[in-house]
């Protein structure tokens, strides 16, 4: 049984919208990614008071074996990397001079980086195939819950950037760019330097920077 992440279960989404989504997923004839026990992995890893940085993407990788509940991340043994993640690593290398040894970014979550997608499931092989399922009602509530104090938000792609107005006026750092997908990375993602920008801001706030590269 797919259950809401405990630390976030107070959000109205889980009473008002999630039952319909859960029923739709139970009736889905196609294979759903990520596996049901990983759908809420990012939220389960970062309770609201632990979140320092939010990286917001679109929907999970549609290739079986890639998505594991953390936006842009894959298991450590996935080779080659998904192309979006490969571009993230190219930008990180240009920005910081190094990259993690694998595509498993869960060590970011351990430092308070919430790796959240706008849509939390996808049918295998059908990118954006669950866009109309109702997931998009969750992210605005997550962002509102995280506006109790200044945090850093990294919005990659148009779906993520559509939430930028909601973040204004709360003292947040909001970093926006094109999505790291090969279709759009050269339209503003490359050269955006999000990792050093976030760390410089965290230091200005008196907080420790994120270790982006070394698990």
Biotite code that builds the C-alpha atoms (Angstrom):
import biotite.structure as struc

atoms = struc.array([
    struc.Atom([0.000, 0.000, 0.000], chain_id="A", res_id=1, res_name="UNK", atom_name="CA", element="C"),
    struc.Atom([1.448, 3.338, -1.091], chain_id="A", res_id=2, res_name="UNK", atom_name="CA", element="C"),
    struc.Atom([1.422, 5.614, 1.960], chain_id="A", res_id=3, res_name="UNK", atom_name="CA", element="C"),
    struc.Atom([2.228, 9.330, 2.342], chain_id="A", res_id=4, res_name="UNK", atom_name="CA", element="C"),
    struc.Atom([5.645, 10.284, 3.744], chain_id="A", res_id=5, res_name="UNK", atom_name="CA", element="C"),
    struc.Atom([5.081, 10.835, 7.437], chain_id="A", res_id=6, res_name="UNK", atom_name="CA", element="C"),
    struc.Atom([6.832, 14.210, 7.790], chain_id="A", res_id=7, res_name="UNK", atom_name="CA", element="C"),
    struc.Atom([4.784, 15.661, 4.919], chain_id="A", res_id=8, res_name="UNK", atom_name="CA", element="C"),
    struc.Atom([1.485, 13.877, 5.513], chain_id="A", res_id=9, res_name="UNK", atom_name="CA", element="C"),
    struc.Atom([-0.077, 17.045, 6.970], chain_id="A", res_id=10, res_name="UNK", atom_name="CA", element="C"),
    struc.Atom([-0.201, 18.630, 3.508], chain_id="A", res_id=11, res_name="UNK", atom_name="CA", element="C"),
    struc.Atom([-3.795, 18.843, 2.195], chain_id="A", res_id=12, res_name="UNK", atom_name="CA", element="C"),
    struc.Atom([-2.716, 17.063, -0.995], chain_id="A", res_id=13, res_name="UNK", atom_name="CA", element="C"),
    struc.Atom([-2.531, 13.731, 0.782], chain_id="A", res_id=14, res_name="UNK", atom_name="CA", element="C"),
    struc.Atom([-6.152, 13.881, 1.947], chain_id="A", res_id=15, res_name="UNK", atom_name="CA", element="C"),
    struc.Atom([-7.648, 15.709, -1.023], chain_id="A", res_id=16, res_name="UNK", atom_name="CA", element="C"),
    struc.Atom([-5.815, 14.484, -4.123], chain_id="A", res_id=17, res_name="UNK", atom_name="CA", element="C"),
    struc.Atom([-3.629, 11.507, -3.365], chain_id="A", res_id=18, res_name="UNK", atom_name="CA", element="C"),
    struc.Atom([-6.437, 8.916, -2.967], chain_id="A", res_id=19, res_name="UNK", atom_name="CA", element="C"),
    struc.Atom([-7.467, 9.481, -6.597], chain_id="A", res_id=20, res_name="UNK", atom_name="CA", element="C"),
    struc.Atom([-3.874, 9.229, -7.797], chain_id="A", res_id=21, res_name="UNK", atom_name="CA", element="C"),
    struc.Atom([-3.289, 6.067, -5.768], chain_id="A", res_id=22, res_name="UNK", atom_name="CA", element="C"),
    struc.Atom([-6.374, 4.469, -7.316], chain_id="A", res_id=23, res_name="UNK", atom_name="CA", element="C"),
    struc.Atom([-5.237, 5.458, -10.805], chain_id="A", res_id=24, res_name="UNK", atom_name="CA", element="C"),
    struc.Atom([-1.819, 3.928, -10.192], chain_id="A", res_id=25, res_name="UNK", atom_name="CA", element="C"),
    struc.Atom([-3.430, 0.714, -8.929], chain_id="A", res_id=26, res_name="UNK", atom_name="CA", element="C"),
    struc.Atom([-5.439, 0.501, -12.160], chain_id="A", res_id=27, res_name="UNK", atom_name="CA", element="C"),
    struc.Atom([-2.497, 1.390, -14.425], chain_id="A", res_id=28, res_name="UNK", atom_name="CA", element="C"),
    struc.Atom([-1.880, -1.401, -16.953], chain_id="A", res_id=29, res_name="UNK", atom_name="CA", element="C"),
    struc.Atom([1.556, -0.092, -17.849], chain_id="A", res_id=30, res_name="UNK", atom_name="CA", element="C"),
    struc.Atom([4.637, -0.529, -15.675], chain_id="A", res_id=31, res_name="UNK", atom_name="CA", element="C"),
    struc.Atom([4.977, 2.449, -13.336], chain_id="A", res_id=32, res_name="UNK", atom_name="CA", element="C"),
    struc.Atom([8.328, 3.984, -12.486], chain_id="A", res_id=33, res_name="UNK", atom_name="CA", element="C"),
    struc.Atom([9.835, 4.309, -9.963], chain_id="A", res_id=34, res_name="UNK", atom_name="CA", element="C"),
    struc.Atom([8.737, 1.233, -7.952], chain_id="A", res_id=35, res_name="UNK", atom_name="CA", element="C"),
    struc.Atom([5.954, 2.062, -5.523], chain_id="A", res_id=36, res_name="UNK", atom_name="CA", element="C"),
    struc.Atom([8.208, 1.905, -2.460], chain_id="A", res_id=37, res_name="UNK", atom_name="CA", element="C"),
    struc.Atom([10.416, 4.630, -3.986], chain_id="A", res_id=38, res_name="UNK", atom_name="CA", element="C"),
    struc.Atom([7.805, 7.106, -5.245], chain_id="A", res_id=39, res_name="UNK", atom_name="CA", element="C"),
    struc.Atom([8.113, 9.286, -2.138], chain_id="A", res_id=40, res_name="UNK", atom_name="CA", element="C"),
    struc.Atom([11.798, 8.554, -1.484], chain_id="A", res_id=41, res_name="UNK", atom_name="CA", element="C"),
    struc.Atom([12.914, 12.186, -1.779], chain_id="A", res_id=42, res_name="UNK", atom_name="CA", element="C"),
    struc.Atom([10.293, 13.455, 0.670], chain_id="A", res_id=43, res_name="UNK", atom_name="CA", element="C"),
    struc.Atom([10.976, 10.564, 3.046], chain_id="A", res_id=44, res_name="UNK", atom_name="CA", element="C"),
    struc.Atom([14.670, 11.460, 3.052], chain_id="A", res_id=45, res_name="UNK", atom_name="CA", element="C"),
    struc.Atom([14.185, 15.160, 3.852], chain_id="A", res_id=46, res_name="UNK", atom_name="CA", element="C"),
    struc.Atom([11.665, 16.278, 6.451], chain_id="A", res_id=47, res_name="UNK", atom_name="CA", element="C"),
    struc.Atom([10.627, 19.944, 6.054], chain_id="A", res_id=48, res_name="UNK", atom_name="CA", element="C"),
    struc.Atom([12.905, 21.224, 8.797], chain_id="A", res_id=49, res_name="UNK", atom_name="CA", element="C"),
    struc.Atom([15.894, 19.421, 7.247], chain_id="A", res_id=50, res_name="UNK", atom_name="CA", element="C"),
    struc.Atom([15.557, 20.940, 3.761], chain_id="A", res_id=51, res_name="UNK", atom_name="CA", element="C"),
    struc.Atom([18.191, 23.523, 2.854], chain_id="A", res_id=52, res_name="UNK", atom_name="CA", element="C"),
    struc.Atom([18.085, 23.324, -0.945], chain_id="A", res_id=53, res_name="UNK", atom_name="CA", element="C"),
    struc.Atom([15.366, 22.194, -3.363], chain_id="A", res_id=54, res_name="UNK", atom_name="CA", element="C"),
    struc.Atom([16.221, 20.983, -6.867], chain_id="A", res_id=55, res_name="UNK", atom_name="CA", element="C"),
    struc.Atom([13.023, 20.720, -8.867], chain_id="A", res_id=56, res_name="UNK", atom_name="CA", element="C"),
    struc.Atom([12.711, 18.727, -12.069], chain_id="A", res_id=57, res_name="UNK", atom_name="CA", element="C"),
    struc.Atom([9.897, 17.461, -14.314], chain_id="A", res_id=58, res_name="UNK", atom_name="CA", element="C"),
    struc.Atom([9.144, 13.750, -14.015], chain_id="A", res_id=59, res_name="UNK", atom_name="CA", element="C"),
    struc.Atom([11.101, 10.538, -13.367], chain_id="A", res_id=60, res_name="UNK", atom_name="CA", element="C"),
    struc.Atom([13.319, 8.852, -15.934], chain_id="A", res_id=61, res_name="UNK", atom_name="CA", element="C"),
    struc.Atom([11.111, 6.607, -18.114], chain_id="A", res_id=62, res_name="UNK", atom_name="CA", element="C"),
    struc.Atom([13.851, 4.003, -18.657], chain_id="A", res_id=63, res_name="UNK", atom_name="CA", element="C"),
    struc.Atom([13.400, 0.954, -16.393], chain_id="A", res_id=64, res_name="UNK", atom_name="CA", element="C"),
    struc.Atom([16.182, 0.747, -13.817], chain_id="A", res_id=65, res_name="UNK", atom_name="CA", element="C"),
    struc.Atom([16.875, 4.489, -13.802], chain_id="A", res_id=66, res_name="UNK", atom_name="CA", element="C"),
    struc.Atom([14.295, 6.255, -11.598], chain_id="A", res_id=67, res_name="UNK", atom_name="CA", element="C"),
    struc.Atom([14.543, 5.597, -7.854], chain_id="A", res_id=68, res_name="UNK", atom_name="CA", element="C"),
    struc.Atom([12.536, 8.439, -6.367], chain_id="A", res_id=69, res_name="UNK", atom_name="CA", element="C"),
    struc.Atom([15.115, 11.237, -6.355], chain_id="A", res_id=70, res_name="UNK", atom_name="CA", element="C"),
    struc.Atom([14.941, 13.762, -9.186], chain_id="A", res_id=71, res_name="UNK", atom_name="CA", element="C"),
    struc.Atom([17.836, 13.343, -11.653], chain_id="A", res_id=72, res_name="UNK", atom_name="CA", element="C"),
    struc.Atom([19.526, 10.644, -9.525], chain_id="A", res_id=73, res_name="UNK", atom_name="CA", element="C"),
    struc.Atom([20.089, 6.982, -10.458], chain_id="A", res_id=74, res_name="UNK", atom_name="CA", element="C"),
    struc.Atom([21.446, 3.939, -8.662], chain_id="A", res_id=75, res_name="UNK", atom_name="CA", element="C"),
    struc.Atom([25.232, 3.827, -8.386], chain_id="A", res_id=76, res_name="UNK", atom_name="CA", element="C"),
    struc.Atom([25.645, 1.061, -10.974], chain_id="A", res_id=77, res_name="UNK", atom_name="CA", element="C"),
    struc.Atom([23.696, 2.719, -13.820], chain_id="A", res_id=78, res_name="UNK", atom_name="CA", element="C"),
    struc.Atom([25.888, 3.142, -16.904], chain_id="A", res_id=79, res_name="UNK", atom_name="CA", element="C"),
    struc.Atom([25.791, 5.088, -19.093], chain_id="A", res_id=80, res_name="UNK", atom_name="CA", element="C"),
    struc.Atom([24.232, 7.958, -17.167], chain_id="A", res_id=81, res_name="UNK", atom_name="CA", element="C"),
    struc.Atom([20.908, 9.342, -18.411], chain_id="A", res_id=82, res_name="UNK", atom_name="CA", element="C"),
    struc.Atom([21.667, 12.212, -20.741], chain_id="A", res_id=83, res_name="UNK", atom_name="CA", element="C"),
    struc.Atom([20.158, 14.873, -18.463], chain_id="A", res_id=84, res_name="UNK", atom_name="CA", element="C"),
    struc.Atom([22.341, 13.697, -15.591], chain_id="A", res_id=85, res_name="UNK", atom_name="CA", element="C"),
    struc.Atom([25.356, 13.587, -17.884], chain_id="A", res_id=86, res_name="UNK", atom_name="CA", element="C"),
    struc.Atom([24.736, 17.244, -18.699], chain_id="A", res_id=87, res_name="UNK", atom_name="CA", element="C"),
    struc.Atom([24.353, 18.066, -14.999], chain_id="A", res_id=88, res_name="UNK", atom_name="CA", element="C"),
    struc.Atom([27.774, 16.514, -14.424], chain_id="A", res_id=89, res_name="UNK", atom_name="CA", element="C"),
    struc.Atom([29.259, 18.477, -17.347], chain_id="A", res_id=90, res_name="UNK", atom_name="CA", element="C"),
    struc.Atom([27.985, 21.714, -15.812], chain_id="A", res_id=91, res_name="UNK", atom_name="CA", element="C"),
    struc.Atom([29.187, 20.684, -12.353], chain_id="A", res_id=92, res_name="UNK", atom_name="CA", element="C"),
    struc.Atom([32.655, 19.927, -13.699], chain_id="A", res_id=93, res_name="UNK", atom_name="CA", element="C"),
    struc.Atom([32.759, 23.333, -15.395], chain_id="A", res_id=94, res_name="UNK", atom_name="CA", element="C"),
    struc.Atom([31.443, 24.996, -12.240], chain_id="A", res_id=95, res_name="UNK", atom_name="CA", element="C"),
    struc.Atom([33.315, 23.115, -9.496], chain_id="A", res_id=96, res_name="UNK", atom_name="CA", element="C"),
    struc.Atom([36.072, 21.202, -11.256], chain_id="A", res_id=97, res_name="UNK", atom_name="CA", element="C"),
    struc.Atom([34.851, 17.714, -10.312], chain_id="A", res_id=98, res_name="UNK", atom_name="CA", element="C"),
    struc.Atom([31.791, 15.442, -10.211], chain_id="A", res_id=99, res_name="UNK", atom_name="CA", element="C"),
    struc.Atom([30.537, 12.541, -8.081], chain_id="A", res_id=100, res_name="UNK", atom_name="CA", element="C"),
    struc.Atom([31.907, 9.092, -8.948], chain_id="A", res_id=101, res_name="UNK", atom_name="CA", element="C"),
    struc.Atom([28.449, 7.720, -9.832], chain_id="A", res_id=102, res_name="UNK", atom_name="CA", element="C"),
    struc.Atom([24.982, 9.028, -10.648], chain_id="A", res_id=103, res_name="UNK", atom_name="CA", element="C"),
    struc.Atom([23.652, 8.232, -7.164], chain_id="A", res_id=104, res_name="UNK", atom_name="CA", element="C"),
    struc.Atom([22.870, 11.638, -5.656], chain_id="A", res_id=105, res_name="UNK", atom_name="CA", element="C"),
    struc.Atom([21.368, 10.443, -2.398], chain_id="A", res_id=106, res_name="UNK", atom_name="CA", element="C"),
    struc.Atom([24.344, 11.878, -0.523], chain_id="A", res_id=107, res_name="UNK", atom_name="CA", element="C"),
    struc.Atom([22.950, 15.291, -1.536], chain_id="A", res_id=108, res_name="UNK", atom_name="CA", element="C"),
    struc.Atom([19.674, 14.401, 0.192], chain_id="A", res_id=109, res_name="UNK", atom_name="CA", element="C"),
    struc.Atom([21.650, 13.472, 3.311], chain_id="A", res_id=110, res_name="UNK", atom_name="CA", element="C"),
    struc.Atom([22.791, 17.114, 3.388], chain_id="A", res_id=111, res_name="UNK", atom_name="CA", element="C"),
    struc.Atom([19.285, 18.556, 3.084], chain_id="A", res_id=112, res_name="UNK", atom_name="CA", element="C"),
    struc.Atom([18.916, 18.759, -0.697], chain_id="A", res_id=113, res_name="UNK", atom_name="CA", element="C"),
    struc.Atom([15.350, 17.841, -1.687], chain_id="A", res_id=114, res_name="UNK", atom_name="CA", element="C"),
    struc.Atom([15.491, 16.271, -5.164], chain_id="A", res_id=115, res_name="UNK", atom_name="CA", element="C"),
    struc.Atom([11.851, 16.591, -6.159], chain_id="A", res_id=116, res_name="UNK", atom_name="CA", element="C"),
    struc.Atom([10.044, 16.183, -9.466], chain_id="A", res_id=117, res_name="UNK", atom_name="CA", element="C"),
    struc.Atom([6.906, 18.067, -10.471], chain_id="A", res_id=118, res_name="UNK", atom_name="CA", element="C"),
    struc.Atom([5.332, 14.677, -11.313], chain_id="A", res_id=119, res_name="UNK", atom_name="CA", element="C"),
    struc.Atom([6.345, 11.673, -9.205], chain_id="A", res_id=120, res_name="UNK", atom_name="CA", element="C"),
    struc.Atom([5.560, 8.750, -11.520], chain_id="A", res_id=121, res_name="UNK", atom_name="CA", element="C"),
    struc.Atom([5.886, 7.859, -15.187], chain_id="A", res_id=122, res_name="UNK", atom_name="CA", element="C"),
    struc.Atom([4.837, 4.883, -17.317], chain_id="A", res_id=123, res_name="UNK", atom_name="CA", element="C"),
    struc.Atom([7.894, 2.956, -18.492], chain_id="A", res_id=124, res_name="UNK", atom_name="CA", element="C"),
    struc.Atom([8.998, 4.247, -21.867], chain_id="A", res_id=125, res_name="UNK", atom_name="CA", element="C"),
    struc.Atom([6.520, 7.139, -21.927], chain_id="A", res_id=126, res_name="UNK", atom_name="CA", element="C"),
    struc.Atom([8.143, 10.353, -20.733], chain_id="A", res_id=127, res_name="UNK", atom_name="CA", element="C"),
    struc.Atom([5.621, 12.732, -19.182], chain_id="A", res_id=128, res_name="UNK", atom_name="CA", element="C"),
    struc.Atom([2.948, 10.055, -19.477], chain_id="A", res_id=129, res_name="UNK", atom_name="CA", element="C"),
    struc.Atom([1.501, 10.859, -16.020], chain_id="A", res_id=130, res_name="UNK", atom_name="CA", element="C"),
    struc.Atom([1.322, 14.622, -16.424], chain_id="A", res_id=131, res_name="UNK", atom_name="CA", element="C"),
    struc.Atom([-2.464, 14.549, -16.099], chain_id="A", res_id=132, res_name="UNK", atom_name="CA", element="C"),
    struc.Atom([-2.609, 12.289, -13.057], chain_id="A", res_id=133, res_name="UNK", atom_name="CA", element="C"),
    struc.Atom([-2.778, 15.180, -10.550], chain_id="A", res_id=134, res_name="UNK", atom_name="CA", element="C"),
    struc.Atom([0.720, 15.134, -9.053], chain_id="A", res_id=135, res_name="UNK", atom_name="CA", element="C"),
    struc.Atom([1.281, 18.816, -9.855], chain_id="A", res_id=136, res_name="UNK", atom_name="CA", element="C"),
    struc.Atom([-0.932, 19.803, -6.928], chain_id="A", res_id=137, res_name="UNK", atom_name="CA", element="C"),
    struc.Atom([1.718, 18.527, -4.504], chain_id="A", res_id=138, res_name="UNK", atom_name="CA", element="C"),
    struc.Atom([4.706, 20.739, -5.358], chain_id="A", res_id=139, res_name="UNK", atom_name="CA", element="C"),
    struc.Atom([3.001, 24.095, -4.617], chain_id="A", res_id=140, res_name="UNK", atom_name="CA", element="C"),
    struc.Atom([2.105, 22.816, -1.150], chain_id="A", res_id=141, res_name="UNK", atom_name="CA", element="C"),
    struc.Atom([5.657, 21.599, -0.575], chain_id="A", res_id=142, res_name="UNK", atom_name="CA", element="C"),
    struc.Atom([7.034, 24.982, -1.623], chain_id="A", res_id=143, res_name="UNK", atom_name="CA", element="C"),
    struc.Atom([4.604, 26.826, 0.638], chain_id="A", res_id=144, res_name="UNK", atom_name="CA", element="C"),
    struc.Atom([5.618, 24.608, 3.564], chain_id="A", res_id=145, res_name="UNK", atom_name="CA", element="C"),
    struc.Atom([9.260, 25.477, 2.877], chain_id="A", res_id=146, res_name="UNK", atom_name="CA", element="C"),
    struc.Atom([8.685, 29.229, 2.806], chain_id="A", res_id=147, res_name="UNK", atom_name="CA", element="C"),
    struc.Atom([8.859, 29.553, 6.585], chain_id="A", res_id=148, res_name="UNK", atom_name="CA", element="C"),
    struc.Atom([12.518, 30.556, 6.262], chain_id="A", res_id=149, res_name="UNK", atom_name="CA", element="C"),
    struc.Atom([14.935, 31.415, 3.438], chain_id="A", res_id=150, res_name="UNK", atom_name="CA", element="C"),
    struc.Atom([16.067, 28.430, 1.392], chain_id="A", res_id=151, res_name="UNK", atom_name="CA", element="C"),
    struc.Atom([17.715, 27.867, -1.983], chain_id="A", res_id=152, res_name="UNK", atom_name="CA", element="C"),
    struc.Atom([15.587, 26.666, -4.896], chain_id="A", res_id=153, res_name="UNK", atom_name="CA", element="C"),
    struc.Atom([17.015, 25.414, -8.185], chain_id="A", res_id=154, res_name="UNK", atom_name="CA", element="C"),
    struc.Atom([14.385, 25.284, -10.937], chain_id="A", res_id=155, res_name="UNK", atom_name="CA", element="C"),
    struc.Atom([15.376, 23.364, -14.078], chain_id="A", res_id=156, res_name="UNK", atom_name="CA", element="C"),
    struc.Atom([12.984, 23.437, -17.029], chain_id="A", res_id=157, res_name="UNK", atom_name="CA", element="C"),
    struc.Atom([9.706, 25.190, -17.719], chain_id="A", res_id=158, res_name="UNK", atom_name="CA", element="C"),
    struc.Atom([7.601, 22.999, -15.415], chain_id="A", res_id=159, res_name="UNK", atom_name="CA", element="C"),
    struc.Atom([9.871, 23.803, -12.482], chain_id="A", res_id=160, res_name="UNK", atom_name="CA", element="C"),
    struc.Atom([10.250, 27.468, -13.422], chain_id="A", res_id=161, res_name="UNK", atom_name="CA", element="C"),
    struc.Atom([6.492, 27.929, -13.424], chain_id="A", res_id=162, res_name="UNK", atom_name="CA", element="C"),
    struc.Atom([6.676, 27.825, -9.615], chain_id="A", res_id=163, res_name="UNK", atom_name="CA", element="C"),
    struc.Atom([9.072, 30.779, -9.356], chain_id="A", res_id=164, res_name="UNK", atom_name="CA", element="C"),
    struc.Atom([6.361, 33.408, -8.632], chain_id="A", res_id=165, res_name="UNK", atom_name="CA", element="C"),
    struc.Atom([5.304, 31.369, -5.595], chain_id="A", res_id=166, res_name="UNK", atom_name="CA", element="C"),
    struc.Atom([8.786, 31.761, -4.121], chain_id="A", res_id=167, res_name="UNK", atom_name="CA", element="C"),
    struc.Atom([9.045, 35.543, -4.364], chain_id="A", res_id=168, res_name="UNK", atom_name="CA", element="C"),
    struc.Atom([9.234, 37.708, -1.280], chain_id="A", res_id=169, res_name="UNK", atom_name="CA", element="C"),
    struc.Atom([10.433, 35.106, 1.212], chain_id="A", res_id=170, res_name="UNK", atom_name="CA", element="C"),
    struc.Atom([14.165, 35.781, 1.133], chain_id="A", res_id=171, res_name="UNK", atom_name="CA", element="C"),
    struc.Atom([14.851, 32.657, -0.908], chain_id="A", res_id=172, res_name="UNK", atom_name="CA", element="C"),
    struc.Atom([17.585, 32.189, -3.456], chain_id="A", res_id=173, res_name="UNK", atom_name="CA", element="C"),
    struc.Atom([15.866, 31.138, -6.699], chain_id="A", res_id=174, res_name="UNK", atom_name="CA", element="C"),
    struc.Atom([18.147, 29.827, -9.462], chain_id="A", res_id=175, res_name="UNK", atom_name="CA", element="C"),
    struc.Atom([16.374, 29.228, -12.779], chain_id="A", res_id=176, res_name="UNK", atom_name="CA", element="C"),
    struc.Atom([17.568, 27.831, -16.076], chain_id="A", res_id=177, res_name="UNK", atom_name="CA", element="C"),
    struc.Atom([16.648, 25.603, -18.973], chain_id="A", res_id=178, res_name="UNK", atom_name="CA", element="C"),
    struc.Atom([16.324, 21.887, -18.281], chain_id="A", res_id=179, res_name="UNK", atom_name="CA", element="C"),
    struc.Atom([19.559, 19.846, -18.502], chain_id="A", res_id=180, res_name="UNK", atom_name="CA", element="C"),
    struc.Atom([17.956, 17.643, -21.165], chain_id="A", res_id=181, res_name="UNK", atom_name="CA", element="C"),
    struc.Atom([19.931, 17.415, -24.432], chain_id="A", res_id=182, res_name="UNK", atom_name="CA", element="C"),
    struc.Atom([16.977, 19.175, -26.069], chain_id="A", res_id=183, res_name="UNK", atom_name="CA", element="C"),
    struc.Atom([17.437, 22.333, -24.018], chain_id="A", res_id=184, res_name="UNK", atom_name="CA", element="C"),
    struc.Atom([20.719, 22.310, -22.067], chain_id="A", res_id=185, res_name="UNK", atom_name="CA", element="C"),
    struc.Atom([22.424, 24.662, -24.524], chain_id="A", res_id=186, res_name="UNK", atom_name="CA", element="C"),
    struc.Atom([19.637, 27.205, -24.112], chain_id="A", res_id=187, res_name="UNK", atom_name="CA", element="C"),
    struc.Atom([20.828, 28.423, -20.734], chain_id="A", res_id=188, res_name="UNK", atom_name="CA", element="C"),
    struc.Atom([21.597, 25.422, -18.546], chain_id="A", res_id=189, res_name="UNK", atom_name="CA", element="C"),
    struc.Atom([25.240, 25.221, -19.536], chain_id="A", res_id=190, res_name="UNK", atom_name="CA", element="C"),
    struc.Atom([27.069, 28.119, -17.944], chain_id="A", res_id=191, res_name="UNK", atom_name="CA", element="C"),
    struc.Atom([24.428, 28.723, -15.257], chain_id="A", res_id=192, res_name="UNK", atom_name="CA", element="C"),
    struc.Atom([26.790, 27.651, -12.421], chain_id="A", res_id=193, res_name="UNK", atom_name="CA", element="C"),
    struc.Atom([24.023, 26.573, -10.027], chain_id="A", res_id=194, res_name="UNK", atom_name="CA", element="C"),
    struc.Atom([26.229, 24.648, -7.621], chain_id="A", res_id=195, res_name="UNK", atom_name="CA", element="C"),
    struc.Atom([28.678, 27.424, -6.776], chain_id="A", res_id=196, res_name="UNK", atom_name="CA", element="C"),
    struc.Atom([25.814, 29.936, -6.727], chain_id="A", res_id=197, res_name="UNK", atom_name="CA", element="C"),
    struc.Atom([23.908, 27.917, -4.118], chain_id="A", res_id=198, res_name="UNK", atom_name="CA", element="C"),
    struc.Atom([27.012, 27.394, -1.993], chain_id="A", res_id=199, res_name="UNK", atom_name="CA", element="C"),
    struc.Atom([27.958, 31.075, -2.069], chain_id="A", res_id=200, res_name="UNK", atom_name="CA", element="C"),
    struc.Atom([24.449, 31.966, -0.899], chain_id="A", res_id=201, res_name="UNK", atom_name="CA", element="C"),
    struc.Atom([24.477, 29.334, 1.857], chain_id="A", res_id=202, res_name="UNK", atom_name="CA", element="C"),
    struc.Atom([27.742, 30.727, 3.166], chain_id="A", res_id=203, res_name="UNK", atom_name="CA", element="C"),
    struc.Atom([26.305, 34.255, 3.113], chain_id="A", res_id=204, res_name="UNK", atom_name="CA", element="C"),
    struc.Atom([23.444, 32.942, 5.264], chain_id="A", res_id=205, res_name="UNK", atom_name="CA", element="C"),
    struc.Atom([25.933, 31.467, 7.731], chain_id="A", res_id=206, res_name="UNK", atom_name="CA", element="C"),
    struc.Atom([25.306, 27.861, 6.677], chain_id="A", res_id=207, res_name="UNK", atom_name="CA", element="C"),
    struc.Atom([27.675, 25.131, 5.561], chain_id="A", res_id=208, res_name="UNK", atom_name="CA", element="C"),
    struc.Atom([27.925, 24.677, 1.799], chain_id="A", res_id=209, res_name="UNK", atom_name="CA", element="C"),
    struc.Atom([26.729, 21.512, 0.063], chain_id="A", res_id=210, res_name="UNK", atom_name="CA", element="C"),
    struc.Atom([29.349, 18.915, -0.786], chain_id="A", res_id=211, res_name="UNK", atom_name="CA", element="C"),
    struc.Atom([28.177, 18.246, -4.339], chain_id="A", res_id=212, res_name="UNK", atom_name="CA", element="C"),
    struc.Atom([30.990, 15.946, -5.468], chain_id="A", res_id=213, res_name="UNK", atom_name="CA", element="C"),
    struc.Atom([32.231, 13.524, -2.789], chain_id="A", res_id=214, res_name="UNK", atom_name="CA", element="C"),
    struc.Atom([29.872, 10.937, -1.223], chain_id="A", res_id=215, res_name="UNK", atom_name="CA", element="C"),
])
